[in-house]
Amino acid sequence: MEWADRPDPAFASPLMRRALNLPHQSAVGADAGDVLVIGSRAQRPGGYHAHVQATVLLSPAQGSAQPYRVLRWQE
């Protein structure tokens, strides 16, 4: 996977474009999808606990091979 050193201005929010001084561009007809942060915590009676947090991008395209993409996973 190749990582960009800056967000693609076509998909950055107006706030992100201003904060990073990105040019104003829009991807015509493109929908980057919704980004969700999902957290889960479990605790056992003995005091052991675990926490996981995932940031995922939901793919808006119909018939997408994968309906989501994990952007970040933290345990």
A tleap script that builds the chain and sets N, CA, C and O, in Angstrom:
source leaprc.protein.ff14SB
mol = sequence {
  NMET GLU TRP ALA ASP ARG PRO ASP PRO ALA
  PHE ALA SER PRO LEU MET ARG ARG ALA LEU
  ASN LEU PRO HIE GLN SER ALA VAL GLY ALA
  ASP ALA GLY ASP VAL LEU VAL ILE GLY SER
  ARG ALA GLN ARG PRO GLY GLY TYR HIE ALA
  HIE VAL GLN ALA THR VAL LEU LEU SER PRO
  ALA GLN GLY SER ALA GLN PRO TYR ARG VAL
  LEU ARG TRP GLN CGLU
}
set mol.1.N position { 0.847 -1.158 0.000 }
set mol.1.CA position { 0.000 0.000 0.000 }
set mol.1.C position { 0.901 1.233 0.000 }
set mol.1.O position { 1.885 1.295 0.738 }
set mol.2.N position { 0.567 2.178 -0.808 }
set mol.2.CA position { 1.344 3.409 -0.898 }
set mol.2.C position { 0.610 4.512 -0.141 }
set mol.2.O position { -0.593 4.702 -0.321 }
set mol.3.N position { 1.333 5.232 0.699 }
set mol.3.CA position { 0.756 6.311 1.496 }
set mol.3.C position { 1.134 7.650 0.900 }
set mol.3.O position { 2.274 7.852 0.483 }
set mol.4.N position { 0.186 8.557 0.859 }
set mol.4.CA position { 0.446 9.921 0.410 }
set mol.4.C position { 0.946 10.725 1.606 }
set mol.4.O position { 0.545 10.468 2.741 }
set mol.5.N position { 1.815 11.691 1.355 }
set mol.5.CA position { 2.315 12.503 2.454 }
set mol.5.C position { 1.354 13.625 2.831 }
set mol.5.O position { 1.541 14.276 3.859 }
set mol.6.N position { 0.330 13.861 2.014 }
set mol.6.CA position { -0.696 14.879 2.281 }
set mol.6.C position { -2.047 14.332 1.850 }
set mol.6.O position { -2.112 13.487 0.958 }
set mol.7.N position { -3.124 14.798 2.464 }
set mol.7.CA position { -4.458 14.367 2.017 }
set mol.7.C position { -4.725 14.833 0.585 }
set mol.7.O position { -4.219 15.869 0.152 }
set mol.8.N position { -5.507 14.073 -0.121 }
set mol.8.CA position { -5.925 14.464 -1.464 }
set mol.8.C position { -6.923 15.615 -1.311 }
set mol.8.O position { -7.983 15.425 -0.713 }
set mol.9.N position { -6.608 16.812 -1.840 }
set mol.9.CA position { -7.510 17.954 -1.671 }
set mol.9.C position { -8.920 17.694 -2.186 }
set mol.9.O position { -9.876 18.306 -1.708 }
set mol.10.N position { -9.058 16.797 -3.150 }
set mol.10.CA position { -10.379 16.506 -3.702 }
set mol.10.C position { -11.292 15.861 -2.669 }
set mol.10.O position { -12.514 15.967 -2.777 }
set mol.11.N position { -10.724 15.198 -1.676 }
set mol.11.CA position { -11.525 14.500 -0.680 }
set mol.11.C position { -11.423 15.116 0.706 }
set mol.11.O position { -12.092 14.653 1.631 }
set mol.12.N position { -10.608 16.144 0.874 }
set mol.12.CA position { -10.450 16.793 2.179 }
set mol.12.C position { -11.628 17.728 2.446 }
set mol.12.O position { -12.167 18.353 1.532 }
set mol.13.N position { -12.005 17.806 3.691 }
set mol.13.CA position { -13.076 18.724 4.076 }
set mol.13.C position { -12.558 20.158 3.971 }
set mol.13.O position { -11.347 20.380 3.962 }
set mol.14.N position { -13.465 21.131 3.892 }
set mol.14.CA position { -13.015 22.522 3.846 }
set mol.14.C position { -12.130 22.891 5.039 }
set mol.14.O position { -11.149 23.618 4.879 }
set mol.15.N position { -12.466 22.399 6.223 }
set mol.15.CA position { -11.663 22.679 7.413 }
set mol.15.C position { -10.251 22.110 7.261 }
set mol.15.O position { -9.272 22.776 7.598 }
set mol.16.N position { -10.147 20.884 6.757 }
set mol.16.CA position { -8.836 20.258 6.557 }
set mol.16.C position { -8.031 21.012 5.505 }
set mol.16.O position { -6.825 21.202 5.665 }
set mol.17.N position { -8.688 21.442 4.431 }
set mol.17.CA position { -7.976 22.207 3.384 }
set mol.17.C position { -7.411 23.501 3.948 }
set mol.17.O position { -6.280 23.876 3.639 }
set mol.18.N position { -8.204 24.188 4.781 }
set mol.18.CA position { -7.709 25.440 5.385 }
set mol.18.C position { -6.570 25.162 6.351 }
set mol.18.O position { -5.564 25.871 6.338 }
set mol.19.N position { -6.715 24.141 7.189 }
set mol.19.CA position { -5.698 23.836 8.199 }
set mol.19.C position { -4.360 23.458 7.567 }
set mol.19.O position { -3.304 23.808 8.093 }
set mol.20.N position { -4.401 22.753 6.452 }
set mol.20.CA position { -3.168 22.295 5.802 }
set mol.20.C position { -2.791 23.148 4.598 }
set mol.20.O position { -1.841 22.831 3.883 }
set mol.21.N position { -3.529 24.222 4.375 }
set mol.21.CA position { -3.274 25.109 3.248 }
set mol.21.C position { -3.257 24.343 1.919 }
set mol.21.O position { -2.349 24.493 1.101 }
set mol.22.N position { -4.287 23.523 1.737 }
set mol.22.CA position { -4.423 22.739 0.505 }
set mol.22.C position { -5.223 23.534 -0.515 }
set mol.22.O position { -6.055 24.359 -0.139 }
set mol.23.N position { -4.986 23.301 -1.790 }
set mol.23.CA position { -5.798 23.989 -2.806 }
set mol.23.C position { -7.239 23.497 -2.764 }
set mol.23.O position { -7.510 22.366 -2.360 }
set mol.24.N position { -8.159 24.360 -3.186 }
set mol.24.CA position { -9.571 23.989 -3.202 }
set mol.24.C position { -9.849 23.192 -4.469 }
set mol.24.O position { -9.817 23.732 -5.575 }
set mol.25.N position { -10.116 21.921 -4.299 }
set mol.25.CA position { -10.464 21.025 -5.402 }
set mol.25.C position { -11.614 20.161 -4.935 }
set mol.25.O position { -11.774 19.895 -3.744 }
set mol.26.N position { -12.397 19.736 -5.878 }
set mol.26.CA position { -13.445 18.781 -5.538 }
set mol.26.C position { -13.460 17.687 -6.582 }
set mol.26.O position { -13.220 17.924 -7.766 }
set mol.27.N position { -13.742 16.510 -6.126 }
set mol.27.CA position { -13.834 15.361 -7.018 }
set mol.27.C position { -15.274 15.273 -7.482 }
set mol.27.O position { -16.151 14.881 -6.711 }
set mol.28.N position { -15.526 15.623 -8.703 }
set mol.28.CA position { -16.879 15.639 -9.234 }
set mol.28.C position { -17.440 14.228 -9.227 }
set mol.28.O position { -16.864 13.307 -9.807 }
set mol.29.N position { -18.567 14.078 -8.565 }
set mol.29.CA position { -19.237 12.779 -8.508 }
set mol.29.C position { -18.588 11.786 -7.565 }
set mol.29.O position { -19.038 10.645 -7.465 }
set mol.30.N position { -17.548 12.196 -6.880 }
set mol.30.CA position { -16.868 11.259 -5.987 }
set mol.30.C position { -17.384 11.422 -4.564 }
set mol.30.O position { -17.601 12.538 -4.092 }
set mol.31.N position { -17.570 10.323 -3.905 }
set mol.31.CA position { -17.967 10.313 -2.512 }
set mol.31.C position { -16.948 9.469 -1.779 }
set mol.31.O position { -16.888 8.254 -1.969 }
set mol.32.N position { -16.146 10.104 -0.942 }
set mol.32.CA position { -15.087 9.378 -0.238 }
set mol.32.C position { -15.659 8.354 0.734 }
set mol.32.O position { -14.969 7.402 1.099 }
set mol.33.N position { -16.896 8.530 1.153 }
set mol.33.CA position { -17.513 7.602 2.090 }
set mol.33.C position { -17.494 8.158 3.497 }
set mol.33.O position { -16.919 9.214 3.757 }
set mol.34.N position { -18.125 7.440 4.390 }
set mol.34.CA position { -18.194 7.846 5.793 }
set mol.34.C position { -17.065 7.207 6.575 }
set mol.34.O position { -16.744 6.037 6.369 }
set mol.35.N position { -16.463 7.966 7.467 }
set mol.35.CA position { -15.424 7.458 8.353 }
set mol.35.C position { -16.053 7.270 9.725 }
set mol.35.O position { -16.667 8.189 10.267 }
set mol.36.N position { -15.899 6.087 10.276 }
set mol.36.CA position { -16.444 5.756 11.589 }
set mol.36.C position { -15.319 5.345 12.524 }
set mol.36.O position { -14.359 4.700 12.104 }
set mol.37.N position { -15.438 5.716 13.783 }
set mol.37.CA position { -14.535 5.238 14.827 }
set mol.37.C position { -15.361 4.332 15.725 }
set mol.37.O position { -16.367 4.750 16.300 }
set mol.38.N position { -14.922 3.087 15.835 }
set mol.38.CA position { -15.656 2.078 16.598 }
set mol.38.C position { -14.791 1.648 17.768 }
set mol.38.O position { -13.641 1.249 17.586 }
set mol.39.N position { -15.341 1.730 18.960 }
set mol.39.CA position { -14.607 1.321 20.150 }
set mol.39.C position { -15.336 0.205 20.872 }
set mol.39.O position { -16.566 0.163 20.909 }
set mol.40.N position { -14.551 -0.698 21.447 }
set mol.40.CA position { -15.137 -1.799 22.208 }
set mol.40.C position { -14.250 -2.065 23.425 }
set mol.40.O position { -13.023 -2.066 23.326 }
set mol.41.N position { -14.884 -2.286 24.558 }
set mol.41.CA position { -14.147 -2.549 25.789 }
set mol.41.C position { -14.786 -3.748 26.471 }
set mol.41.O position { -16.011 -3.846 26.548 }
set mol.42.N position { -13.963 -4.650 26.961 }
set mol.42.CA position { -14.446 -5.824 27.678 }
set mol.42.C position { -13.704 -5.924 29.005 }
set mol.42.O position { -12.517 -5.611 29.089 }
set mol.43.N position { -14.420 -6.365 30.044 }
set mol.43.CA position { -13.792 -6.527 31.352 }
set mol.43.C position { -14.303 -7.801 31.990 }
set mol.43.O position { -15.502 -8.079 31.998 }
set mol.44.N position { -13.370 -8.564 32.523 }
set mol.44.CA position { -13.723 -9.802 33.206 }
set mol.44.C position { -13.785 -9.547 34.699 }
set mol.44.O position { -13.190 -8.587 35.189 }
set mol.45.N position { -14.501 -10.396 35.432 }
set mol.45.CA position { -14.628 -10.200 36.878 }
set mol.45.C position { -13.281 -10.134 37.616 }
set mol.45.O position { -13.189 -9.461 38.642 }
set mol.46.N position { -12.260 -10.799 37.132 }
set mol.46.CA position { -10.959 -10.797 37.797 }
set mol.46.C position { -10.181 -9.505 37.608 }
set mol.46.O position { -9.075 -9.371 38.133 }
set mol.47.N position { -10.737 -8.555 36.870 }
set mol.47.CA position { -10.067 -7.287 36.679 }
set mol.47.C position { -9.385 -7.143 35.328 }
set mol.47.O position { -8.997 -6.038 34.950 }
set mol.48.N position { -9.231 -8.244 34.593 }
set mol.48.CA position { -8.606 -8.155 33.276 }
set mol.48.C position { -9.537 -7.408 32.332 }
set mol.48.O position { -10.741 -7.660 32.302 }
set mol.49.N position { -8.969 -6.490 31.566 }
set mol.49.CA position { -9.788 -5.766 30.602 }
set mol.49.C position { -9.009 -5.572 29.302 }
set mol.49.O position { -7.779 -5.602 29.279 }
set mol.50.N position { -9.752 -5.377 28.244 }
set mol.50.CA position { -9.169 -5.147 26.922 }
set mol.50.C position { -9.985 -4.066 26.226 }
set mol.50.O position { -11.190 -3.941 26.442 }
set mol.51.N position { -9.312 -3.293 25.394 }
set mol.51.CA position { -9.968 -2.224 24.658 }
set mol.51.C position { -9.406 -2.219 23.244 }
set mol.51.O position { -8.198 -2.345 23.048 }
set mol.52.N position { -10.274 -2.073 22.277 }
set mol.52.CA position { -9.848 -1.978 20.881 }
set mol.52.C position { -10.612 -0.827 20.241 }
set mol.52.O position { -11.788 -0.603 20.530 }
set mol.53.N position { -9.926 -0.105 19.370 }
set mol.53.CA position { -10.562 0.993 18.647 }
set mol.53.C position { -10.156 0.881 17.184 }
set mol.53.O position { -8.975 0.730 16.870 }
set mol.54.N position { -11.129 0.954 16.299 }
set mol.54.CA position { -10.870 0.861 14.864 }
set mol.54.C position { -11.484 2.064 14.162 }
set mol.54.O position { -12.602 2.474 14.473 }
set mol.55.N position { -10.749 2.621 13.221 }
set mol.55.CA position { -11.258 3.677 12.363 }
set mol.55.C position { -11.435 3.068 10.987 }
set mol.55.O position { -10.479 2.555 10.406 }
set mol.56.N position { -12.654 3.119 10.458 }
set mol.56.CA position { -12.939 2.480 9.179 }
set mol.56.C position { -13.578 3.474 8.212 }
set mol.56.O position { -14.265 4.413 8.614 }
set mol.57.N position { -13.333 3.238 6.946 }
set mol.57.CA position { -13.937 4.015 5.866 }
set mol.57.C position { -14.958 3.116 5.194 }
set mol.57.O position { -14.609 2.057 4.671 }
set mol.58.N position { -16.215 3.529 5.204 }
set mol.58.CA position { -17.257 2.765 4.525 }
set mol.58.C position { -17.231 3.130 3.051 }
set mol.58.O position { -17.271 4.309 2.699 }
set mol.59.N position { -17.164 2.127 2.191 }
set mol.59.CA position { -17.102 2.351 0.750 }
set mol.59.C position { -18.503 2.611 0.215 }
set mol.59.O position { -19.389 1.769 0.365 }
set mol.60.N position { -18.713 3.768 -0.409 }
set mol.60.CA position { -20.048 4.096 -0.900 }
set mol.60.C position { -20.398 3.430 -2.220 }
set mol.60.O position { -21.572 3.394 -2.588 }
set mol.61.N position { -19.424 2.905 -2.940 }
set mol.61.CA position { -19.669 2.353 -4.266 }
set mol.61.C position { -20.478 1.066 -4.173 }
set mol.61.O position { -20.188 0.192 -3.357 }
set mol.62.N position { -21.477 0.967 -5.006 }
set mol.62.CA position { -22.273 -0.252 -5.084 }
set mol.62.C position { -21.430 -1.357 -5.704 }
set mol.62.O position { -20.692 -1.116 -6.659 }
set mol.63.N position { -21.535 -2.544 -5.173 }
set mol.63.CA position { -20.804 -3.676 -5.732 }
set mol.63.C position { -19.323 -3.640 -5.427 }
set mol.63.O position { -18.542 -4.329 -6.083 }
set mol.64.N position { -18.916 -2.843 -4.437 }
set mol.64.CA position { -17.507 -2.778 -4.061 }
set mol.64.C position { -17.062 -4.139 -3.550 }
set mol.64.O position { -17.814 -4.823 -2.856 }
set mol.65.N position { -15.843 -4.531 -3.890 }
set mol.65.CA position { -15.322 -5.827 -3.470 }
set mol.65.C position { -15.268 -5.917 -1.951 }
set mol.65.O position { -15.483 -6.987 -1.381 }
set mol.66.N position { -14.983 -4.800 -1.299 }
set mol.66.CA position { -14.948 -4.761 0.161 }
set mol.66.C position { -15.759 -3.543 0.603 }
set mol.66.O position { -15.456 -2.425 0.188 }
set mol.67.N position { -16.773 -3.736 1.428 }
set mol.67.CA position { -17.644 -2.619 1.802 }
set mol.67.C position { -17.016 -1.631 2.778 }
set mol.67.O position { -17.621 -0.602 3.078 }
set mol.68.N position { -15.823 -1.919 3.279 }
set mol.68.CA position { -15.151 -1.011 4.205 }
set mol.68.C position { -13.643 -1.183 4.073 }
set mol.68.O position { -13.165 -2.162 3.499 }
set mol.69.N position { -12.897 -0.213 4.613 }
set mol.69.CA position { -11.441 -0.306 4.669 }
set mol.69.C position { -11.007 0.161 6.047 }
set mol.69.O position { -11.431 1.225 6.498 }
set mol.70.N position { -10.173 -0.610 6.720 }
set mol.70.CA position { -9.665 -0.238 8.028 }
set mol.70.C position { -8.552 0.779 7.847 }
set mol.70.O position { -7.544 0.507 7.194 }
set mol.71.N position { -8.748 1.954 8.434 }
set mol.71.CA position { -7.745 3.005 8.335 }
set mol.71.C position { -6.795 2.978 9.525 }
set mol.71.O position { -5.621 3.327 9.397 }
set mol.72.N position { -7.301 2.565 10.678 }
set mol.72.CA position { -6.466 2.517 11.891 }
set mol.72.C position { -7.015 1.474 12.839 }
set mol.72.O position { -8.228 1.332 12.986 }
set mol.73.N position { -6.110 0.739 13.487 }
set mol.73.CA position { -6.494 -0.277 14.457 }
set mol.73.C position { -5.600 -0.079 15.672 }
set mol.73.O position { -4.374 -0.062 15.555 }
set mol.74.N position { -6.214 0.070 16.830 }
set mol.74.CA position { -5.437 0.299 18.058 }
set mol.74.C position { -5.965 -0.593 19.163 }
set mol.74.O position { -7.162 -0.611 19.451 }
set mol.75.N position { -5.054 -1.332 19.779 }
set mol.75.CA position { -5.436 -2.196 20.908 }
set mol.75.C position { -4.925 -1.621 22.194 }
set mol.75.O position { -5.142 -2.199 23.259 }
savepdb mol mol.pdb
quit
